[in-house]
Amino acid sequence: MAVSAYILIQTEVGKASSVAQAVHDLPGVVQADDVTGPYDVILRAEAESIDELGRMVVSQIQLVDGITRTLTCPVVHL
């Protein structure tokens, strides 16, 4: 079963739109949207395992220019 997560992203001022477009094009990202509030972009990602998800966040998403902080929220099925 694949692991899904919502990843909440804070960006530098004025970078939300470019960050949303850049992360949307990454493998494993299902959807990315600009939002208002304490976070600037929220994306939904899927991976084969929690380890793969973590590697995606650290080695791909956090390297996108303009991102200052991420918060990963894995989806659970209760």
Steps between C-alpha positions, in 0.01 A plus 500: 500500500634843405557767761329837450578824676410865500808721503450853627755747367607846610675709236694822471278803443373509142616147413182296565391477136841401365548246781156346435583458131847357571379241752200406284739373234693269738448122479266376772313828538130451429379857555648835610300812581570854619310569823462781751575480870813391685611287201536617142479173306343165583577194296392139504767241431509123465788258546548124536613527864542752780877485442457583132267785596762637739770480233270683256444783748868539592665441163247661264237719661716682756753585229251706299607865492281717725394238755584595858322226699294183447266299721418146386165352609466132400145380433381228740210262454333447836 
